[in-house]
Amino acid sequence: MPHSNRADSVFSYRREQFQQIVEDALALARQLGASDAGAEVSEGVGLSVSVRKGDLENVERNRDKSLGVSVYLGQRRGNASTSDFSAAALRQTVQAAYDIARFTAEDPAAGLPDAADLASPEEVARALDLFHPWAINPTDAAALAQRCEAAAMAVDRRITNSEGAGVSAQQAHFWAGNSRGFRGGYASSRHYLSVSPIAGKGRDMQRDGWYSSMRDAAELAAPEAVGRYAAERALARLKSRRVATATVPVLFESTVAAGLLGAYVQATSGGALYRKASFLVDCLGQPVLASHIDIDEDPHQLKGKGSAPFDDEGVRTRARRVVDAGVVQGYFLSSYSARKLGLHTTGHAGGSQNLRMTSRLTRTGDDLNAMLRKLDRGLFVTELMGQGVNYVTGDYSRGAAGFWVEGGRIVHPVHEVTIAGHLRQMFADIVAVGADAYTQGSKTVGSVLVSRMKLAGS
């Protein structure tokens, strides 16, 4: 992606300066006798503003920069970093990485990616439309946040309080290179608007929230729309109650269903697999999800929040089918984890890239109301709490809030319950995925219906 004048006007450092820093770092490593080396230099700038009950609470500007260097002496590796870009600091950082490598034990899996796996200059230059700087000032950002919060407060007089609203504009760029010929980098942006209103009083107070996050601020939802929807979500939770302990179907709202996809990624990522710290060890080629489920990955989606022409090691990224008809087609591997497993890198140093989970049974009309009818009687989950997921055993237990459903219709809000199961069984028990697809970070999925889970209530 070419470095435009837009980037030069936003950042303190130009791409050419970053390129020179990387070349100098690699040259210093060679002079010290490194067999291989890699370097990455980056800069991030941004503005974050928050308001509460109409008053400005916080204005924060951030400007961060970093240089990271990896030095290899055969199969011994050393890493060092600095936020000082001076020539003296650069020499000290490379020397520190070299010294660490000298005293580090050999690791047969250590090393840069194979040159054949590295992104070519043409692949590096792939235009993914990731950079849309937002030149907003604190006054205008505060005004947007105030409009969002005011819209929430105006929905109903039962909206009695607010945890605040916020606006954030973030931009970053980097350049990386290694001794096997890779050179590449690009600029990117991420902006958001959010609000968290509180409904009710006393013991019946309920909080909920909503947000909009985009690479291009022009595509953010209107602040009034975000505020109104957040208020409606909070109001819907008033007069929540507990329900009896039972085994019931559970429908995960699309906003929380991405967590199930995230759990799958965690369990099939290289680090967990080679450490045998995953309930899905050796699952390649095996059926893990229901036979109607596919998971696809597209790292080259324009403006995608997980888009990248290459991974954190410079390895080219590729679109692929991760799960086909429930069967695992590939893991998420860096060069290191791939070597540990005796496999080949999949270009996932740094994580997954724009995943989408779909069902072959989903129809265009399978909106949320249709999914509630498929649920028939059970729990519709809109919020999950706690960290009760054990990726080693697959045990799943989370605090939950949402709504009790009878005859395909919401009857009343529910709180203070726990849902539990085993992830492998939950994956196999997915009976439907809605057409109400929602993108949470780099993961897109509709609401997900699991046929049986334990519900611990009153």
N, C-alpha and C positions, 0 to 999 in steps of 0.2 A: 504494500500500500504506500503510495508516494506520500512524502512528508509535505503537506501543503503549507501555504502561508498562514492558514488558520492555526496550525500547530506552533509555528514560530512566534505568533502573537500571544499565545497562551502560556508557553513555557519559558523558563529562564535559560534552558540549554537547547541548542539546535541539534538536529540529527547528526550533522557533520561533527559536532563536538563529541557526541556519544560514540560515533564510529571511531574517532581518534583515540578515545580513552580505551575502548576495547582492543584496538590494535596495539596500543602501548602496553596494556596488561599482558597480552599474549606474547609480545616480544620480550618482555621482562621474564616471563616464565621460561621461554626458550633459553634465554641467556643463563638462567640458573640451572639448566639441565633437565627441565621437565620433559617427560616423554609425550605428554599431552596436556592441554589446558583449555579452559573455557572461561568466559567472562560475560557478565550482563550488567548493564547500567540502566537505571530507570529514574523517573521523576514523576511525582504526582502532585496536583494542585486542586484545591476545591474550596467550597464554601458551604457551611451548614448553618441553618437558622432554625430556631424553634420558638414557638409562642405558646402561651397557655392562658385561657380565658381572655383572649384579646391582647394580652400584654407580651411584649418581647421578653423572652427568657434567656436566650443564648445566641451569640453570633460567633462562629468559629471559622477561621481560615486555616487551611493546612497547606503546607508545601514541604514535601518530603523527597529525599533523593537517596539513592543507594547504589553501591558498586559491589557486586559479588564475584569472587574469583575461585575457581576450582583448579587445582594443580594435581597432576598424576605423575607418579614415579613408578612406572610399570603398573602394578595393580594395587598400589597404595595411593590413597586420595586424601587431599587436604583442602579445606575450605576456609575462606576468610572474607570479611566484608567491611565496608566503611561508608560513611556518609560524606567523607572529605575527598574531593576530586583533585586535590593538588598533586603535583608530580611526586612530592615526598611521601604523601599518604598512599599513593598508588604503589610506589616501590615497597613501602612497609607492608601493605596488604598482600601483595604477591609473595613477598618473602615469608610472611606469616603462613600463608597457605602452603608454601613449599616446605617450611619447617614442620608443619603438622603432618604433611604427607611422609616426611622422612621417618617419623616416629610412629606411624600408623601401621597396624598389621596388614599384611597382604589379604586382599579379598578377591577371589577368582571372578566374582561378578562385577567388580568395579571397572569403570572405563567409560569413555565417551561412546555414544551410539556409533554403529558402523556407518561409514561414509555413504553407503548406498541407501540408507534409511533417511538421511538428512534431506530437508526440503531444498529444492533447487532454487536459484534466483527467480525463476518464473513463478514457482509455487509460493515463494515468500511474498512476491508482489501481488498476489491475488487480492483483488479489491473486495472487501467484505462490508464496507460502509459502517465501520465501528466507531468513527470519531465525529462527534457533533458537540463541540464545545458550547457551553451555555454561559454567555457573558451577562449574568444576572448580578445585580448589586444587593447588599443586605436589605436595603429599604424595600426593593421590589420583591425579594424573597419573603420577607416578613409579611408583606401585603398578601401574597399568595397563600401563605400559611393561615393568615387571619381569615381570609375568605373561606378557606376550607373548613376551619373550625366553626366559623359563624354559621355556615350552611348546616353543619351538624347540629349546633345548638338550636337552630330555628325549626327543626323538623317537628319537635314535640316538646311540650313543657316538661315531660318526664325525663328529658335529657337535662340532667341537673348539674353536671360537672364535666371536666375534661382533663385527660392526662396530657393534652397538648397536641399541637400539629407541627410538622416540620417540613422543610424543603432542603434538599441537598443537591449540589452540582459538583460532579467530580470528573476530572480529566487526568489522563496519565499517558506516558509514552516510554518506550524502552528500546534498547538495541542490544543484541547478543551476538556472540561469535565464538568459535572454537578452532582448535588447531587442525581439525579435519576438513576445514573449508566452509563450514556453515557461517553465514552472516544474515541477520534478519532482525526486524523489529517493526513496530507500528504504534500508532496512537489510538487511544480508545476513550470512551466516555460512558458514564452511568449517572443518571439523575433520578431523583425520586421526590414524591410528595406523599405525606401520610398524616393521619389523624386518629386519635383514640378517645372517643366520647364515653361518658359514663351515664347510664340511665338508672332511674329509681333513687330511693333513699333508704337509709338504715341498712337492715340486714338483707334487703332485696336489691341492693345495688348490683348492677352488672356492667361490665366493660367489654367493649369490642372495638374493632378498628378496621381500617382499610387503607390501601396505599396504591400508588401507581408508580412503576419504575420502568424507565426506557433509556436507551442510548441517546435518543433524540428528544430534547425537551418539548419540541413541537408536537410530539406524539403522546405526551402525558395526558391522562384524563383531566377534564376540567375540575378545578378545586371544589366547585359546588357539587359535582357529581360524586366525588370521593367522599365529601363530608356527609351528604345525604345518605349514601349507602352505608357508611360506617354507623350512622345513627340508627338506621333501620335494623342493622344487625344487633346493635346493643339493645334496642327496644324489644326485639323478638326474644331476647333471653330473660326478660322479666318474668317473675313468678316461676322460676325454675324449681324443679323438685328432683328428688332421687327416685329411682325405680328399683323394683325387686331384682335380686340376683337371678340370673337365668343364662341359658345358652341361646343366642339369637343371631339372626343375620345383622351385619353392620355395613352401613353405607358411609364411605368416607367422602366428604365433600371434596371437590376438585382441588381446593386450596390446601388441603392436608394430605390428599392422596399422593402428592409428589414425594412425601416422606417414605411411602412404600417403595417407590422407584429408587429413592436415595438409599434405602436399606439394601436393595438388590445390588446397586453399584458398589456399596461398601463391602458386601460379602463376596463380590467377584473381582475385587481390585487386587493387584499383584501383591501388595504388602501383606494383606490379610491371608492370601492364599499360600505364599511361600513360608509364612510363619505358622501355618496350619491353625490360624486363629479365625476361621470362618466355618459356618455351618454348611457352606457350599463348596468345600474343597473337592477337587476332582470332578466338577460337575460339567465340564466341557463336553458337548454332545449329548447331554442328558436332559430329559424333561424336568423342568423346575417349576414353571408357571403353567396355568391352565392351557389346554391345547389350542384355545382360540386367541391367545395373547401374542402380540408381536411387539418388539421394542426396536426402534430405529434410531440411528444417530446421524446427524448432519452437521459437521463442524463448519460448513461453508455457507450456512444460512445467513443471508444479508441482515445486518443489525442484530443478529442473535446474541443473547447474553453469554452463551458459551462458545461462540464462534472463534476460530483461530486457524490460520493457514498452517501452523506448526505447533507442536507442543512445547513444554518448558525446556526440552533438551534440543529443540531444533528439528525433531523428527516430523516428517510430513503427516498431516492428518487426512483421513479418508472417511467418506460416508460409508456406512455399513449397516447391516441388520444384526443387532446384538442378540436378539431372541427371535426365533422363527417358530411359530405354532407351539410356543411354550418351551422349545428346546434351545439350550444355550449354544450360541454360535461363536462367542468370543469373550475373552476377559478384558479388563482394563489394565494394561501393562505399560510400565516404563521400560527402558533398556535394562536397568538393574534388576527389576523384579522378573522380567522375562528370562534373563540369564539364570536367575535363581531357580526358576521353574523349568528350565530347559526348553523354553518357548521363544517366540519372536516378539519384539516390541509391537504394540498396537498404536503407538503414538499418544499415550495417555499420561505422560509425566505432567502432573498438574490437574488431572481429573477428567471427568466425562465432558462431552461437548454436545449440547443441544439434543437431549434424548426425548423421544416421544413414545409413550406406551399406548397401544390401541388394541381393540378387540375386533376380530373378524365378524363378530355378531352384532356390532354396533350399527344402528341405523341412524339416518339423519335426524329423525324425530326423537331420538333418545336424549331429551333434555332432562333437567333436574326433576321435573314433575313425573316424567316417564320412569326415571330411576327410582323415585319414591314408590311408584306403583309396583315396580319389580321387587323392592324391599318388602312391601306389604306390611309386615309387622316386625319391628325391630328398632335399632338405634341408628339415627342419622348423626354422624359426628362432624362437628364444625370446628372443634378446637381440641388439640392434644397437649398434654402437659407432662413434664418430667422427662427423664432420660432412660426409661425402662426398656431399652432394647439391648439384648446381649448378642452381639454379632458372632461370637464364638459358638454359642449353643443354638442360637436362633430364637430363644425365648423372648416374647414380646409382652410387655405390660405397661400401659400408659394411662395416666389420668385423662379423662375425656369430658367434654361438654358438647351438647347438641340438642337433639329433639327426639322425642318418642313418636313413633309412627304406627298407626293402626289403619288397616284397610287402604294403605297407600297414601294416607293423609297425615300431616303433622298434627299431633294432639296437644302436646305441651312441651316446653323446654326442659332440658335435663342437665343437672350438674352433679358434681361430687360422685362420679362413678369411675370405675376402672374397667378397661377392656383388655383381655389377655388371650394369648394364643401362641402358636409357634409359626415363625415366618415362613418356613417351608410349606406348612399346611395352609397358611393363609394365601400364599401365592397359588397353590393348587386349587384353592377354594374360591378364587375369583370367578364369579358367574357373569359379571357384566361390567363394562366400562362405558361411561356416558359420552355423549357427543358434546357435552359442556366442557370442552377442553380449556384448561387454564395453565398458563406458564408461570412457574415458580422458579426464579433463577434460570437455570439452564435445563429444567425438566418440564415437560408438558404432558398432562394427562387429564382426562375427564374424571368425574366422580367414579369411585370404584366400589363395587358391591362384593363383599365377602360373605359366603353362605352361612358360616358358623363361627362365632367367637364367644368366649366366656365374658359375661357382663357381671361385675361385682357391684352391687348397689346396697340398698338397705336390707 
